[in-house]
Structures are given as structure tokens and as C-alpha cells.
Amino acid sequence: SACHGPEKQKGGLRVDSLTALLKGGKDGPVLVKGNAHESRLIQRLLLPVEDEDHMPPEGKPQPTLGEIVALQWWIDSGAPADGPPAGAARP
């Protein structure tokens, strides 16, 4: 991720490894294992694109609904270490 990887960590968040993703950023965890609904990662993906808190930002490639659903399933399944299913949005 260009905004949350080894070179740049907006909000102190890295998403290039499961360990980093589970650690969260300056505002704390972004996902709650077993509860996609309470996970800020999913909440921000579902905001309207024009909302300033929506991720990824407007103008950047956006995940499909299917990718978001797969990511929700992965989080609801406890965020297993083998990662989201194929085709899931990569935060």
C-alpha cells in the first residue's frame, strides 16, 4: 500500500503485514477479529467516497463490493493468518 506500507505510514498505520495491520495505527486497532461491523477498516471502506474519512481516498482505486464482502468475511472469521480469501480487498 502506497499510503500504509514500509515507505509511508499515514496515521501510523501499516497494512503490508498481518502483524502490522493487527497492531493498528495512532488511533488504535483498525480491525476487531471476529467483528467486521466494529472494525474501523470496514467502516471507512463503506463511507461515501466523498467523505473525508473514506478509505482509500477519492481518486485512488476503490475496492469492489465483492472485495469488501470477502474482507468482512475474513475479519468475521477471526482474521486468520493465511489472510483474506483470494479476491479480497487489500487495505
C-alpha positions, -999 to +999 in steps of 0.1 A: +000+000+000+014+034-010-002+051+020+003+024+047+034+005+038+071+004+046+078+038+029+048+058+043+025+052+072-004+077+072-018+078+107+009+054+119-008+025+102+009-002+081-012-028+063+016-047+045+017-075+070-009-091+093+012-082+124+013-045+114-024-045+105-034-060+138-012-035+157-032-006+142-022+030+140-020+061+161-058+058+168-055+021+179-067-011+162-084-009+128-099-043+129-117-063+156-111-100+150-145-117+146-164-085+142-161-067+108-190-044+117-170-029+146-137-027+126-127+008+116-111-006+084-145-018+072-163+013+085-140+036+064-143+014+033-181+017+035-183+055+039-193+075+009-163+082-014-167+119-009-164+116+029-130+128+041-127+097+063-134+072+034-105+050+026-089+047+001-091+084-007-112+098-036-092+095-068-074+063-057-085+028-070-115+017-050-123-019-039-153-037-054-182-046-032-172-083-036-137-075-023-152-057+007-175-086+014-146-110+013-126-088+036-156-087+060-158-125+059-121-128+067-124-104+097-156-121+109-137-155+106-112-142+132-087-127+107-068-160+102-031-157+095-033-171+060-050-138+050-082-128+033-096-151+006-085-146-030-101-115-044-105-097-011-097-060-009-062-054+001-063-024+025 
